[in-house]
Amino acid sequence: MYQPWLEDLESLEAISQNEEARRIFLRMAALSQSGRTSNFVVEVALDGDLDAATKGRLVELAQDESFLLAVEDYLVRTHRLH
């Protein structure tokens, strides 16, 4: 199945180069795989430091299992190479 986000290697690389983003995406992937995404969504909703647009985007990404699997795979593979 064709996934347009797989073409966006720049976004994946930006995530891999930003340690905080890397940590967040790996955490979201782990939560997704263990079926605990709802915990993350609640934490995002309660975070007073995030604006509504950021909260919405994080929740959207946290619920996209195939994206999170691709990000995790990219981050793990590129981390091994560095």
CNS distance restraints for C-alpha pairs under 8 A (distance, minus, plus):
assign (resid   3 and name CA) (resid   7 and name CA) 7.71 0.50 0.50
assign (resid   4 and name CA) (resid   8 and name CA) 7.38 0.50 0.50
assign (resid   5 and name CA) (resid  67 and name CA) 7.68 0.50 0.50
assign (resid   6 and name CA) (resid  70 and name CA) 7.68 0.50 0.50
assign (resid   8 and name CA) (resid  12 and name CA) 6.82 0.50 0.50
assign (resid   9 and name CA) (resid  13 and name CA) 5.95 0.50 0.50
assign (resid  10 and name CA) (resid  14 and name CA) 6.03 0.50 0.50
assign (resid  11 and name CA) (resid  15 and name CA) 6.25 0.50 0.50
assign (resid  12 and name CA) (resid  16 and name CA) 6.26 0.50 0.50
assign (resid  12 and name CA) (resid  71 and name CA) 6.53 0.50 0.50
assign (resid  12 and name CA) (resid  74 and name CA) 7.13 0.50 0.50
assign (resid  12 and name CA) (resid  75 and name CA) 7.83 0.50 0.50
assign (resid  13 and name CA) (resid  17 and name CA) 6.16 0.50 0.50
assign (resid  14 and name CA) (resid  18 and name CA) 6.34 0.50 0.50
assign (resid  15 and name CA) (resid  19 and name CA) 7.69 0.50 0.50
assign (resid  15 and name CA) (resid  21 and name CA) 5.49 0.50 0.50
assign (resid  15 and name CA) (resid  22 and name CA) 5.42 0.50 0.50
assign (resid  15 and name CA) (resid  25 and name CA) 7.97 0.50 0.50
assign (resid  16 and name CA) (resid  21 and name CA) 7.44 0.50 0.50
assign (resid  16 and name CA) (resid  22 and name CA) 5.45 0.50 0.50
assign (resid  16 and name CA) (resid  75 and name CA) 5.84 0.50 0.50
assign (resid  16 and name CA) (resid  78 and name CA) 7.75 0.50 0.50
assign (resid  17 and name CA) (resid  22 and name CA) 7.43 0.50 0.50
assign (resid  18 and name CA) (resid  22 and name CA) 5.95 0.50 0.50
assign (resid  19 and name CA) (resid  23 and name CA) 6.12 0.50 0.50
assign (resid  20 and name CA) (resid  24 and name CA) 6.24 0.50 0.50
assign (resid  21 and name CA) (resid  25 and name CA) 6.09 0.50 0.50
assign (resid  22 and name CA) (resid  26 and name CA) 6.11 0.50 0.50
assign (resid  22 and name CA) (resid  75 and name CA) 7.44 0.50 0.50
assign (resid  23 and name CA) (resid  27 and name CA) 6.11 0.50 0.50
assign (resid  24 and name CA) (resid  28 and name CA) 6.15 0.50 0.50
assign (resid  25 and name CA) (resid  29 and name CA) 6.11 0.50 0.50
assign (resid  25 and name CA) (resid  68 and name CA) 7.17 0.50 0.50
assign (resid  25 and name CA) (resid  71 and name CA) 7.30 0.50 0.50
assign (resid  25 and name CA) (resid  72 and name CA) 7.33 0.50 0.50
assign (resid  26 and name CA) (resid  30 and name CA) 6.19 0.50 0.50
assign (resid  26 and name CA) (resid  68 and name CA) 7.98 0.50 0.50
assign (resid  26 and name CA) (resid  71 and name CA) 7.87 0.50 0.50
assign (resid  26 and name CA) (resid  72 and name CA) 5.96 0.50 0.50
assign (resid  27 and name CA) (resid  31 and name CA) 6.13 0.50 0.50
assign (resid  28 and name CA) (resid  32 and name CA) 6.02 0.50 0.50
assign (resid  28 and name CA) (resid  37 and name CA) 7.06 0.50 0.50
assign (resid  28 and name CA) (resid  40 and name CA) 7.33 0.50 0.50
assign (resid  28 and name CA) (resid  62 and name CA) 5.78 0.50 0.50
assign (resid  28 and name CA) (resid  68 and name CA) 7.14 0.50 0.50
assign (resid  29 and name CA) (resid  33 and name CA) 6.19 0.50 0.50
assign (resid  29 and name CA) (resid  62 and name CA) 7.60 0.50 0.50
assign (resid  29 and name CA) (resid  65 and name CA) 7.50 0.50 0.50
assign (resid  29 and name CA) (resid  68 and name CA) 5.10 0.50 0.50
assign (resid  29 and name CA) (resid  69 and name CA) 6.42 0.50 0.50
assign (resid  29 and name CA) (resid  72 and name CA) 6.46 0.50 0.50
assign (resid  30 and name CA) (resid  34 and name CA) 6.25 0.50 0.50
assign (resid  31 and name CA) (resid  35 and name CA) 6.04 0.50 0.50
assign (resid  31 and name CA) (resid  36 and name CA) 4.83 0.50 0.50
assign (resid  31 and name CA) (resid  37 and name CA) 5.17 0.50 0.50
assign (resid  31 and name CA) (resid  40 and name CA) 7.52 0.50 0.50
assign (resid  32 and name CA) (resid  36 and name CA) 5.93 0.50 0.50
assign (resid  32 and name CA) (resid  37 and name CA) 5.10 0.50 0.50
assign (resid  32 and name CA) (resid  62 and name CA) 7.19 0.50 0.50
assign (resid  32 and name CA) (resid  63 and name CA) 7.44 0.50 0.50
assign (resid  32 and name CA) (resid  65 and name CA) 6.45 0.50 0.50
assign (resid  32 and name CA) (resid  68 and name CA) 7.78 0.50 0.50
assign (resid  33 and name CA) (resid  65 and name CA) 7.92 0.50 0.50
assign (resid  36 and name CA) (resid  40 and name CA) 7.26 0.50 0.50
assign (resid  37 and name CA) (resid  41 and name CA) 6.33 0.50 0.50
assign (resid  37 and name CA) (resid  62 and name CA) 6.61 0.50 0.50
assign (resid  37 and name CA) (resid  63 and name CA) 6.98 0.50 0.50
assign (resid  38 and name CA) (resid  42 and name CA) 6.22 0.50 0.50
assign (resid  39 and name CA) (resid  43 and name CA) 6.35 0.50 0.50
assign (resid  40 and name CA) (resid  44 and name CA) 6.17 0.50 0.50
assign (resid  40 and name CA) (resid  62 and name CA) 7.79 0.50 0.50
assign (resid  41 and name CA) (resid  45 and name CA) 6.18 0.50 0.50
assign (resid  41 and name CA) (resid  59 and name CA) 5.81 0.50 0.50
assign (resid  41 and name CA) (resid  62 and name CA) 7.55 0.50 0.50
assign (resid  42 and name CA) (resid  46 and name CA) 6.27 0.50 0.50
assign (resid  43 and name CA) (resid  47 and name CA) 6.18 0.50 0.50
assign (resid  44 and name CA) (resid  50 and name CA) 7.80 0.50 0.50
assign (resid  44 and name CA) (resid  55 and name CA) 6.06 0.50 0.50
assign (resid  44 and name CA) (resid  58 and name CA) 7.61 0.50 0.50
assign (resid  44 and name CA) (resid  59 and name CA) 7.46 0.50 0.50
assign (resid  45 and name CA) (resid  55 and name CA) 6.67 0.50 0.50
assign (resid  50 and name CA) (resid  54 and name CA) 6.16 0.50 0.50
assign (resid  50 and name CA) (resid  55 and name CA) 6.23 0.50 0.50
assign (resid  51 and name CA) (resid  55 and name CA) 6.23 0.50 0.50
assign (resid  52 and name CA) (resid  56 and name CA) 6.08 0.50 0.50
assign (resid  53 and name CA) (resid  57 and name CA) 6.23 0.50 0.50
assign (resid  54 and name CA) (resid  58 and name CA) 6.09 0.50 0.50
assign (resid  55 and name CA) (resid  59 and name CA) 6.15 0.50 0.50
assign (resid  56 and name CA) (resid  60 and name CA) 6.16 0.50 0.50
assign (resid  57 and name CA) (resid  61 and name CA) 6.15 0.50 0.50
assign (resid  58 and name CA) (resid  62 and name CA) 5.94 0.50 0.50
assign (resid  59 and name CA) (resid  63 and name CA) 6.29 0.50 0.50
assign (resid  60 and name CA) (resid  64 and name CA) 6.59 0.50 0.50
assign (resid  61 and name CA) (resid  67 and name CA) 7.42 0.50 0.50
assign (resid  61 and name CA) (resid  68 and name CA) 7.47 0.50 0.50
assign (resid  62 and name CA) (resid  68 and name CA) 7.31 0.50 0.50
assign (resid  64 and name CA) (resid  68 and name CA) 6.33 0.50 0.50
assign (resid  65 and name CA) (resid  69 and name CA) 6.17 0.50 0.50
assign (resid  66 and name CA) (resid  70 and name CA) 6.28 0.50 0.50
assign (resid  67 and name CA) (resid  71 and name CA) 6.14 0.50 0.50
assign (resid  68 and name CA) (resid  72 and name CA) 5.98 0.50 0.50
assign (resid  69 and name CA) (resid  73 and name CA) 6.06 0.50 0.50
assign (resid  70 and name CA) (resid  74 and name CA) 6.12 0.50 0.50
assign (resid  71 and name CA) (resid  75 and name CA) 6.03 0.50 0.50
assign (resid  72 and name CA) (resid  76 and name CA) 6.03 0.50 0.50
assign (resid  73 and name CA) (resid  77 and name CA) 6.06 0.50 0.50
assign (resid  74 and name CA) (resid  78 and name CA) 5.98 0.50 0.50
assign (resid  75 and name CA) (resid  79 and name CA) 5.88 0.50 0.50
assign (resid  76 and name CA) (resid  80 and name CA) 6.37 0.50 0.50
assign (resid  77 and name CA) (resid  81 and name CA) 6.60 0.50 0.50
assign (resid  78 and name CA) (resid  82 and name CA) 6.43 0.50 0.50
